[in-house]
Amino acid sequence: MEPKITLEKPIRSPTSDLLVKPKSLVDSLLETVVLPNRFPAMFPPSRRPWGGVLLYGPSGCGKAYLARWCACEAHCSLIDTDLAELCGAKEPAKLVKETFALALANQPCILLFRHLEALETKDRSLIEMKSEFLTRIEGVNMDAKLLITVISTAISPWVLSCTMRRRHSSRRFVRSPAEDERRRMLDIGLKDVMTDINEPEMGEIVTMTYGYTYEELEKLVQFTVLRTLNKQARSSEPKLTPRVTKKDIVEIMGKQVRPAGISGATEKLYAGWTQEFTNGG
């Protein structure tokens, strides 16, 4: 089966205004990706940001979502490619070349490459693919007249070579949500739902969700609401409006949605790499 290379024009949705991410991360993407592509006349070649963008961090923290958000805000086309899938294709180097050609034909465009670390392999059959990727991304970076931005994502950035890092001059850590971000995620997820959760209980829930990713928090709210609706439908008074309680959320946390978490050793790897190679996040 050939890997999928999807071209789309993301449509701005109401949730675009509810991006639950650190302000410094959002501001950096506005400056390096959104504004140069949305207002190219204000960014002549001498002023355009140089180099691709690397978003790295644990799985489920919204790296690909951020790329989609950038495309929405910048009114760009989005080409979504999974490099790990390309590595298993018959002619991966050719597919890389075709992906960049597709971006050239659909400017302004954001090229999203997931799993960048898949290219850091000793497999001789993939050397040509990696070489093609590095050559093409350098060409995009050097030609300031092109309205193409490369955004790559990685879960294990410490395996990336010096050459690969140089092709991504903007490197940002996308971490698990902090306490205030988890609270906002829960508020957004439950804003259209009747609840019997008071302020102290919500504070306890926020504390209990330490270590949850954005994806896991979304699932937690979704499963809780569905379970509450299902219970109400089976009750003797199905016409009553169901209300979500702290107990409902805690039960889902214990049975269906538990944080995958990252080990202490992995946290140290992220911290060390961020300190040495990143420029914000």
Secondary structure, 3 states (H helix, E strand, C coil): CCCCEEEECCCCCHHHHHCCCCHHHHHHHHHHHHHHHHCHHHCCCCCCCCCCEEEECCCCCCHHHHHHHHHHHHCCEEEEEEHHHHCCCCCHHHHHHHHHHHHHCCCCEEEEEECHHHHCCCCHHHHHHHHHHHHHHHHHHHCCCCCEEEEEEECCHHHCCHHHHHHCCEEEECCCCCHHHHHHHHHHHHCCCCECCCHHHHHHHHHHCCCCCHHHHHHHHHHHHHHHHHHHHCCCCCCCCCCECHHHHHHHHHHCCCCCCCCHHHHHHHHHHHHHHCCCC
